[in-house]
């Protein structure tokens, strides 16, 4: 049992510190403190002694050096059950420090300020705080360390109930400290890497903050939690990029979060106002309004509803229980159509009051408000794990438009065909590889996803459209990667496609181009593939 007789209190976040100090004083604990914390305690009438008085050495260099002293670190690191340590402490006038309460300079808050300079950010890198925390945590058998005001009440409870702190509890607090200081250093490293645009440093150190525990992972027997990058969270305080917030319904599950992210990316990829429906990370339908003049913030009544109905018509069976994402405000008519069938999650940047009332009539329907959709299209890196390590890459945020396409066939596309091909290309990149899709100018008609061969994906897309009663004659088609043989192109033409968009780059490109010319269809190359594994 660790008896608390002497404590250091030195905090940037003053939350709860006066109340803790008052409790310690009532329990005859000697309190040492620094700078602003000392002033706060003295103003509150708490007897506290300055670190400088205790060490006999002044704070210097604008406070950069104040706790980096043998009397501090000897008191934190000394093993009280080691005779040599005890003798060294006595010879050097070092008192044991039983409790250390420290939280760090507000680096995250500093870099979140608009226009913050590098010099200001650097000045808010804490040195003495992490050094003391790590020293005290290493010596958890003799020193209790607190780095979070949320732990103050439990410390007081333990001191009242048990007369001190058990080594088991001290070890738990030490673990929290090492997680905290590691995250702090990782945030600093991440900030400096971002400043230098070094997105793939030799040593990659990431820090993530838990948003919530999840009921389970991908399957019920798997544990899981939802985390977000701490550095991103810091910057979002000033940029206003808060991701999304839940307005209604049950807690989001592991799979809900995966599918919701896929739905957001697909809906945000649409070049006009529209809707995407996702099932198991794949679009099972997507559509946008027909008029190119409609603005995202002013969609005419009925247009979004028509887009939703067209998206659902692509594969109504798979859409049941899906995730539905809109890139524009949700209106009541669209909401009424949505609740005709079961849906897991609805996502939109805004909801009319009437739409929200309609959707909230479904008790368990998760309603998500998306904030700043553009953030989901760029500036993101993703991490994937493999048994031997991790793979880290830029997120595939490229969106080539019709102006980037290269026409490779004798037949040339008109403007309407080019716009239809762009729509197909944007949806195709969000379908699992190998991906083949058929679309009209504004809606998906058949989607073939995640097959081991491209021809199988064609056959599935054709089969899906047939089951949905949709006509592929005069459609356009997209392939996320090149056709290795002409058989895939032949199958698209047979199904009724009048134009095809694909990356090109196969050694048999000319064979595939010749096939398109034989069928009298348009084909364009993008020069860019979109594998999505």
C-alpha positions as CSV (number, residue, x, y, z in Angstrom):
1,X,0.0,0.0,0.0
2,X,1.4,3.4,-1.0
3,X,0.9,6.1,1.7
4,X,0.6,9.6,0.2
5,X,2.7,12.0,2.3
6,X,4.2,14.3,-0.3
7,X,2.8,15.3,-3.8
8,X,3.7,17.4,-6.8
9,X,0.8,19.2,-8.5
10,X,1.7,20.8,-11.8
11,X,-1.0,21.0,-14.4
12,X,-2.0,22.9,-17.6
13,X,-5.6,21.8,-17.3
14,X,-6.7,23.1,-13.9
15,X,-10.0,21.1,-13.9
16,X,-10.5,19.8,-10.4
17,X,-7.1,20.6,-9.1
18,X,-8.2,22.9,-6.3
19,X,-10.6,20.3,-4.9
20,X,-7.9,17.6,-5.1
21,X,-5.4,19.9,-3.4
22,X,-7.8,20.8,-0.6
23,X,-8.5,17.1,0.0
24,X,-4.7,16.4,0.1
25,X,-4.2,19.3,2.5
26,X,-6.9,18.0,4.8
27,X,-5.1,14.7,4.9
28,X,-1.7,16.2,5.8
29,X,-0.1,15.8,2.5
30,X,2.8,18.2,1.7
31,X,2.1,19.8,-1.7
32,X,4.8,21.0,-4.0
33,X,3.8,23.0,-7.1
34,X,5.0,25.2,-10.0
35,X,4.1,28.5,-11.7
36,X,0.4,28.9,-12.6
37,X,-0.7,25.9,-10.6
38,X,1.0,27.2,-7.5
39,X,-0.7,30.5,-7.9
40,X,-4.1,28.9,-8.3
41,X,-3.6,26.8,-5.2
42,X,-2.4,29.7,-3.1
43,X,-5.3,31.9,-4.3
44,X,-7.7,29.2,-3.1
45,X,-6.0,29.2,0.3
46,X,-4.2,25.8,-0.1
47,X,-0.8,25.6,1.5
48,X,1.7,24.7,-1.2
49,X,5.4,25.0,-1.5
50,X,7.1,26.1,-4.7
51,X,9.4,23.6,-6.5
52,X,12.1,26.2,-6.7
53,X,12.1,26.6,-2.9
54,X,12.2,22.8,-2.5
55,X,15.1,22.3,-5.0
56,X,16.9,25.5,-4.1
57,X,17.1,26.2,-7.9
58,X,15.0,28.9,-9.7
59,X,12.8,28.4,-12.7
60,X,14.9,29.6,-15.7
61,X,14.7,30.0,-19.4
62,X,11.1,31.2,-19.4
63,X,10.1,28.1,-17.4
64,X,11.7,25.7,-19.8
65,X,13.7,24.4,-16.8
66,X,12.0,24.1,-13.5
67,X,11.4,20.4,-12.6
68,X,14.4,18.9,-14.4
69,X,16.3,18.5,-11.1
70,X,17.8,15.6,-9.1
71,X,15.7,16.4,-6.0
72,X,12.6,15.9,-8.2
73,X,13.6,12.9,-10.2
74,X,15.4,11.3,-7.3
75,X,12.2,11.6,-5.3
76,X,10.2,10.1,-8.2
77,X,12.6,7.3,-9.1
78,X,14.0,6.2,-5.7
79,X,13.1,2.7,-4.6
80,X,12.2,3.0,-1.0
81,X,12.8,-0.7,-0.4
82,X,16.4,-0.5,-1.8
83,X,18.9,0.4,0.9
84,X,21.3,1.9,-1.7
85,X,18.6,4.1,-3.1
86,X,17.5,5.2,0.4
87,X,21.1,6.0,1.4
88,X,21.6,8.1,-1.8
89,X,18.4,10.0,-1.1
90,X,19.4,10.7,2.5
91,X,22.9,11.8,1.5
92,X,21.5,14.2,-1.1
93,X,18.6,15.6,0.8
94,X,16.1,14.0,-1.5
95,X,12.5,13.4,-0.2
96,X,10.3,10.7,-1.6
97,X,7.5,11.9,-3.8
98,X,4.4,9.7,-3.3
99,X,2.0,11.3,-5.7
100,X,2.6,13.1,-9.0
101,X,-0.3,15.0,-10.6
102,X,0.7,16.3,-14.0
103,X,-1.0,17.0,-17.3
104,X,0.8,18.4,-20.3
105,X,1.2,21.6,-22.2
106,X,-1.8,22.0,-24.6
107,X,-0.1,21.0,-27.8
108,X,-3.3,19.8,-29.5
109,X,-5.1,23.0,-28.6
110,X,-2.2,25.1,-29.8
111,X,-1.9,23.6,-33.3
112,X,-5.7,23.9,-33.6
113,X,-5.4,27.7,-33.5
114,X,-5.8,29.4,-36.9
115,X,-2.5,30.6,-38.2
116,X,-0.4,29.1,-35.4
117,X,3.3,29.4,-36.1
118,X,5.8,26.6,-35.9
119,X,7.6,28.6,-33.1
120,X,4.4,28.7,-31.1
121,X,3.7,25.0,-31.6
122,X,7.3,24.1,-30.6
123,X,7.0,26.2,-27.4
124,X,4.0,24.2,-26.4
125,X,5.9,20.9,-26.5
126,X,6.1,19.8,-22.8
127,X,9.5,18.4,-21.7
128,X,9.4,18.4,-17.9
129,X,5.9,17.1,-17.7
130,X,6.4,13.9,-19.7
131,X,9.8,13.3,-18.0
132,X,8.2,13.4,-14.6
133,X,5.3,11.3,-15.7
134,X,7.5,8.6,-17.1
135,X,9.8,8.6,-14.1
136,X,6.9,8.3,-11.6
137,X,5.1,5.7,-13.7
138,X,8.3,3.6,-13.9
139,X,8.4,3.7,-10.1
140,X,4.7,2.8,-9.7
141,X,5.5,0.6,-6.7
142,X,6.3,3.8,-4.7
143,X,4.9,6.7,-6.7
144,X,1.3,7.2,-7.8
145,X,0.9,9.2,-11.0
146,X,-2.2,10.9,-12.3
147,X,-2.4,12.5,-15.8
148,X,-6.1,12.8,-16.2
149,X,-8.5,14.9,-14.0
150,X,-11.1,12.1,-14.4
151,X,-8.9,10.0,-12.0
152,X,-8.9,12.5,-9.2
153,X,-12.2,11.3,-7.5
154,X,-11.1,7.6,-7.5
155,X,-7.8,8.5,-5.9
156,X,-9.7,10.3,-3.1
157,X,-12.1,7.4,-2.7
158,X,-9.2,4.9,-2.3
159,X,-7.4,7.1,0.2
160,X,-10.6,7.4,2.3
161,X,-11.5,3.7,2.0
162,X,-8.1,2.1,2.1
163,X,-5.8,4.6,3.6
164,X,-3.6,4.7,0.5
165,X,-3.2,3.3,-3.0
166,X,-2.6,-0.3,-3.8
167,X,0.3,-1.2,-6.2
168,X,-2.2,-2.8,-8.5
169,X,-4.1,0.5,-8.8
170,X,-0.9,2.4,-9.2
171,X,0.2,0.1,-12.0
172,X,-3.1,0.8,-13.8
173,X,-2.5,4.5,-13.5
174,X,1.1,4.0,-14.7
175,X,-0.2,2.2,-17.8
176,X,-2.5,5.2,-18.5
177,X,0.5,7.5,-18.2
178,X,2.6,5.6,-20.7
179,X,-0.3,5.6,-23.2
180,X,-0.7,9.3,-22.6
181,X,2.9,10.3,-23.1
182,X,3.3,8.0,-26.1
183,X,0.2,9.6,-27.7
184,X,1.5,13.1,-26.9
185,X,4.9,12.3,-28.6
186,X,3.1,10.7,-31.6
187,X,1.0,13.8,-32.1
188,X,4.0,16.0,-32.1
189,X,5.8,13.7,-34.6
190,X,2.6,13.6,-36.8
191,X,2.3,17.4,-36.8
192,X,6.0,17.8,-37.8
193,X,5.6,15.2,-40.5
194,X,2.5,16.9,-41.9
195,X,4.3,20.2,-42.0
196,X,7.2,18.7,-44.0
197,X,4.7,16.7,-46.2
198,X,6.5,13.5,-45.1
199,X,3.4,11.2,-45.1
200,X,5.5,8.0,-45.1
201,X,8.3,8.5,-42.6
202,X,10.9,5.8,-41.9
203,X,9.3,5.3,-38.5
204,X,5.5,5.7,-38.5
205,X,4.0,6.6,-35.2
206,X,0.2,7.1,-35.0
207,X,-2.0,8.0,-32.1
208,X,-5.7,7.5,-32.0
209,X,-8.3,8.5,-29.5
210,X,-11.2,6.1,-28.6
211,X,-14.6,7.5,-29.6
212,X,-16.6,4.6,-28.2
213,X,-16.5,0.9,-27.4
214,X,-18.6,-1.2,-29.8
215,X,-20.9,-4.0,-28.8
216,X,-18.8,-6.4,-30.9
217,X,-16.7,-6.4,-34.1
218,X,-17.4,-7.8,-37.5
219,X,-18.9,-10.8,-35.8
220,X,-20.3,-11.2,-32.3
221,X,-17.3,-13.1,-31.0
222,X,-14.9,-10.3,-31.9
223,X,-14.2,-7.4,-29.6
224,X,-14.0,-3.9,-31.1
225,X,-13.8,-0.1,-30.5
226,X,-14.1,3.0,-32.7
227,X,-11.0,5.3,-32.7
228,X,-10.2,8.5,-34.6
229,X,-6.8,10.0,-35.2
230,X,-5.9,12.4,-32.4
231,X,-4.0,14.8,-34.7
232,X,-7.0,15.1,-37.0
233,X,-9.3,15.7,-34.0
234,X,-7.0,18.5,-32.9
235,X,-7.1,20.2,-36.2
236,X,-10.8,19.8,-36.6
237,X,-11.4,22.1,-33.6
238,X,-10.6,25.0,-35.9
239,X,-11.4,23.7,-39.3
240,X,-14.9,22.7,-38.3
241,X,-14.6,19.2,-39.7
242,X,-16.4,17.1,-37.2
243,X,-17.2,14.1,-39.3
244,X,-20.7,13.0,-38.5
245,X,-23.0,12.9,-35.5
246,X,-25.9,10.6,-34.7
247,X,-29.3,12.2,-34.4
248,X,-31.4,9.1,-33.7
249,X,-31.5,5.3,-33.4
250,X,-29.5,2.5,-32.0
251,X,-25.8,2.6,-31.4
252,X,-23.7,2.2,-34.6
253,X,-22.1,-1.2,-34.9
254,X,-18.7,-2.1,-36.3
255,X,-20.2,-3.1,-39.7
256,X,-22.5,-0.1,-39.7
257,X,-19.5,2.2,-39.4
258,X,-17.7,0.4,-42.3
259,X,-20.7,0.5,-44.5
260,X,-21.6,4.1,-43.5
261,X,-18.1,5.2,-44.5
262,X,-18.5,3.5,-47.9
263,X,-21.9,5.0,-48.4
264,X,-20.6,8.5,-47.7
265,X,-17.7,8.1,-50.1
266,X,-20.0,6.9,-52.8
267,X,-22.6,9.6,-52.3
268,X,-20.0,12.3,-52.1
269,X,-18.4,11.0,-55.4
270,X,-21.6,11.9,-57.3
271,X,-21.1,14.9,-59.6
272,X,-24.7,16.1,-58.8
273,X,-27.2,15.8,-56.0
274,X,-28.0,12.2,-55.4
275,X,-28.1,9.0,-53.3
276,X,-26.1,5.8,-52.8
277,X,-27.3,2.6,-51.2
278,X,-24.6,0.4,-49.7
279,X,-24.6,-3.3,-48.6
280,X,-21.5,-5.0,-47.3
281,X,-19.2,-2.2,-48.5
282,X,-20.5,-2.3,-52.1
283,X,-23.0,0.0,-53.8
284,X,-26.2,-1.9,-54.7
285,X,-27.6,1.2,-56.2
286,X,-26.8,4.9,-56.9
287,X,-28.4,7.6,-58.7
288,X,-28.4,11.4,-59.1
289,X,-30.8,14.1,-60.2
290,X,-31.3,14.3,-64.0
291,X,-30.7,18.1,-64.4
292,X,-27.1,19.2,-64.4
293,X,-28.2,22.6,-63.2
294,X,-29.5,21.5,-59.8
295,X,-27.4,22.8,-56.9
296,X,-26.7,20.7,-53.8
297,X,-28.2,23.3,-51.6
298,X,-31.4,23.8,-53.6
299,X,-32.7,20.5,-54.9
300,X,-36.3,20.8,-56.3
301,X,-39.1,18.9,-54.7
302,X,-39.3,15.4,-56.0
303,X,-35.9,15.2,-57.6
304,X,-34.1,13.5,-54.7
305,X,-37.0,11.1,-54.2
306,X,-36.8,10.2,-57.9
307,X,-33.0,9.6,-57.5
308,X,-33.6,7.4,-54.5
309,X,-36.2,5.3,-56.3
310,X,-33.9,4.9,-59.3
311,X,-31.1,3.8,-57.0
312,X,-33.3,1.3,-55.2
313,X,-34.6,-0.1,-58.4
314,X,-31.1,-1.3,-59.4
315,X,-31.2,-4.0,-56.8
316,X,-34.2,-3.7,-54.4
317,X,-33.5,-7.0,-52.8
318,X,-30.0,-6.1,-51.8
319,X,-31.1,-2.6,-50.8
320,X,-33.2,-4.1,-48.0
321,X,-31.3,-3.4,-44.7
322,X,-28.8,-1.2,-46.5
323,X,-27.1,2.0,-45.7
324,X,-28.5,5.0,-47.5
325,X,-26.4,8.2,-48.0
326,X,-27.3,11.4,-49.6
327,X,-24.9,14.2,-50.6
328,X,-27.7,16.9,-50.1
329,X,-30.4,17.7,-47.6
330,X,-33.0,15.0,-47.0
331,X,-36.6,16.0,-47.7
332,X,-39.9,14.5,-46.4
333,X,-40.9,12.8,-49.7
334,X,-37.6,11.0,-50.0
335,X,-37.8,10.0,-46.3
336,X,-41.3,8.6,-46.9
337,X,-40.0,6.4,-49.7
338,X,-37.0,5.3,-47.7
339,X,-39.0,4.0,-44.8
340,X,-41.2,1.8,-47.1
341,X,-38.5,-0.8,-46.6
342,X,-36.1,-1.6,-43.8
343,X,-32.8,0.4,-43.7
344,X,-30.0,0.3,-41.1
345,X,-28.6,3.8,-41.4
346,X,-29.5,7.1,-43.2
347,X,-26.8,9.7,-43.8
348,X,-27.3,13.2,-45.1
349,X,-25.7,16.7,-44.6
350,X,-29.0,18.1,-43.4
351,X,-32.7,17.1,-42.8
352,X,-35.8,19.1,-43.1
353,X,-37.9,19.0,-39.9
354,X,-40.5,17.0,-41.7
355,X,-38.0,14.5,-43.0
356,X,-36.5,14.0,-39.6
357,X,-40.0,13.4,-38.1
358,X,-40.7,10.8,-40.8
359,X,-37.4,9.0,-40.2
360,X,-37.6,9.1,-36.4
361,X,-40.9,7.2,-36.6
362,X,-38.6,4.2,-37.1
363,X,-37.4,3.6,-33.5
364,X,-34.1,1.9,-34.3
365,X,-33.2,3.6,-37.6
366,X,-29.8,5.3,-37.2
367,X,-29.9,8.8,-38.5
368,X,-26.6,10.5,-39.1
369,X,-25.9,14.1,-40.0
370,X,-22.8,14.4,-42.1
371,X,-20.7,17.5,-41.6
372,X,-18.6,18.9,-44.4
373,X,-18.9,16.1,-46.9
374,X,-15.9,17.3,-48.9
375,X,-13.5,16.0,-46.2
376,X,-14.3,12.4,-47.2
377,X,-12.9,12.9,-50.7
378,X,-9.3,14.0,-50.0
379,X,-6.5,14.3,-47.5
380,X,-7.0,10.9,-46.0
381,X,-4.6,8.0,-45.5
382,X,-5.7,4.5,-44.6
383,X,-4.1,1.7,-42.7
384,X,-4.6,-2.0,-43.5
385,X,-3.1,-4.8,-41.4
386,X,-1.6,-8.1,-42.6
387,X,-0.1,-10.8,-40.3
388,X,3.4,-9.5,-40.7
389,X,2.7,-5.8,-40.3
390,X,0.7,-3.0,-41.7
391,X,0.2,-1.3,-45.1
392,X,-0.3,2.5,-45.1
393,X,-1.4,4.4,-48.2
394,X,-3.1,7.5,-49.5
395,X,-6.8,7.0,-49.8
396,X,-8.0,6.7,-53.4
397,X,-9.5,10.2,-53.7
398,X,-8.9,10.8,-57.4
399,X,-12.0,11.7,-59.5
400,X,-11.2,12.0,-63.2
401,X,-13.9,13.7,-65.2
402,X,-15.0,13.5,-68.8
403,X,-12.3,16.0,-69.8
404,X,-9.6,13.5,-68.8
405,X,-10.9,10.6,-70.9
406,X,-9.1,9.5,-74.0
407,X,-11.3,8.2,-76.8
408,X,-9.7,5.1,-78.4
409,X,-12.5,3.9,-80.7
410,X,-13.6,4.9,-84.2
411,X,-17.0,5.9,-82.8
412,X,-16.8,9.1,-80.8
413,X,-19.0,10.0,-77.8
414,X,-21.3,13.0,-77.7
415,X,-21.5,15.1,-74.5
416,X,-24.4,13.2,-73.0
417,X,-22.4,9.9,-73.4
418,X,-19.3,11.4,-71.8
419,X,-21.3,12.6,-68.8
420,X,-22.9,9.2,-68.5
421,X,-19.4,7.6,-68.6
422,X,-18.2,10.0,-65.9
423,X,-21.1,9.0,-63.6
424,X,-20.4,5.3,-64.2
425,X,-16.7,5.8,-63.5
426,X,-17.3,7.6,-60.2
427,X,-19.5,4.8,-59.0
428,X,-17.3,2.0,-60.3
429,X,-14.3,3.2,-58.2
430,X,-16.4,2.5,-55.1
431,X,-17.2,-1.1,-56.0
432,X,-15.0,-3.9,-54.8
433,X,-12.7,-5.3,-57.4
434,X,-13.1,-6.8,-59.9
435,X,-15.8,-4.3,-60.6
436,X,-18.2,-4.0,-63.6
437,X,-21.2,-1.8,-63.6
438,X,-23.9,-0.7,-66.1
439,X,-25.6,2.7,-65.8
440,X,-27.9,5.1,-67.5
441,X,-26.8,8.7,-67.6
442,X,-27.9,9.2,-64.0
443,X,-28.5,5.8,-62.3
444,X,-27.0,2.4,-61.9
445,X,-28.6,-0.5,-63.7
446,X,-26.5,-3.5,-62.8
447,X,-23.5,-4.0,-60.5
448,X,-21.0,-6.9,-60.5
449,X,-18.6,-6.7,-57.5
450,X,-15.7,-8.5,-56.0
451,X,-15.3,-11.4,-58.4
452,X,-12.1,-13.3,-59.1
453,X,-12.5,-12.7,-62.9
454,X,-13.8,-9.7,-64.8
455,X,-16.0,-11.8,-67.0
456,X,-17.8,-13.2,-63.9
457,X,-18.4,-9.6,-62.7
458,X,-20.0,-8.8,-66.1
459,X,-22.3,-11.8,-65.9
460,X,-23.3,-10.9,-62.3
461,X,-24.1,-7.3,-63.3
462,X,-26.2,-8.5,-66.3
463,X,-28.0,-11.0,-64.0
464,X,-28.7,-8.4,-61.4
465,X,-30.2,-6.0,-64.0
466,X,-32.3,-8.8,-65.4
467,X,-33.7,-9.7,-62.0
468,X,-34.5,-6.0,-61.4
469,X,-36.3,-5.8,-64.8
470,X,-34.0,-3.1,-66.1
471,X,-33.1,-2.8,-69.8
472,X,-29.3,-2.5,-70.5
473,X,-29.9,-1.6,-74.2
474,X,-28.2,1.8,-74.7
475,X,-26.5,1.7,-71.3
476,X,-22.9,2.7,-70.5
477,X,-20.5,0.4,-68.6
478,X,-17.4,0.9,-66.5
479,X,-14.6,-1.4,-65.5
480,X,-12.3,-0.5,-62.6
481,X,-9.3,-2.1,-64.3
482,X,-8.3,-3.0,-67.8
483,X,-9.8,-6.0,-69.8
484,X,-7.1,-8.7,-70.0
485,X,-9.0,-10.2,-73.0
486,X,-11.7,-9.1,-75.3
487,X,-14.3,-11.5,-73.8
488,X,-15.3,-9.0,-71.1
489,X,-15.9,-6.3,-73.7
490,X,-17.8,-8.7,-76.0
491,X,-20.1,-9.5,-73.0
492,X,-20.7,-5.8,-72.3
493,X,-21.7,-5.2,-76.0
494,X,-23.9,-8.3,-76.0
495,X,-25.7,-7.0,-72.9
496,X,-26.5,-3.7,-74.7
497,X,-23.8,-1.2,-73.6
498,X,-23.3,1.6,-76.1
499,X,-20.1,2.9,-74.4
500,X,-17.5,1.7,-72.0
501,X,-15.0,3.4,-69.7
502,X,-11.9,1.6,-68.5
503,X,-8.3,2.4,-67.5
504,X,-6.5,0.7,-70.4
505,X,-3.0,-0.5,-70.0
506,X,-3.3,-4.2,-71.0
507,X,-0.9,-5.8,-73.5
508,X,-4.0,-6.7,-75.3
509,X,-5.5,-3.2,-75.4
510,X,-5.6,-3.2,-79.2
511,X,-7.5,-6.5,-79.3
512,X,-10.1,-4.9,-76.9
513,X,-10.3,-1.7,-79.0
514,X,-10.8,-3.8,-82.1
515,X,-13.6,-5.6,-80.4
516,X,-15.3,-2.3,-79.5
517,X,-15.0,-1.1,-83.1
518,X,-16.5,-4.4,-84.3
519,X,-19.5,-3.8,-82.1
520,X,-19.7,-0.2,-83.0
521,X,-19.5,1.1,-79.5
522,X,-17.6,3.9,-77.8
523,X,-14.7,3.2,-75.6
524,X,-12.6,5.6,-73.5
525,X,-9.5,5.1,-71.5
526,X,-8.8,6.9,-68.2
527,X,-5.2,5.8,-67.7
528,X,-6.0,5.3,-64.1
529,X,-7.3,2.2,-62.4
530,X,-9.3,2.0,-59.2
531,X,-8.8,-1.4,-57.5
532,X,-10.7,-1.6,-54.2
533,X,-9.7,-4.7,-52.2
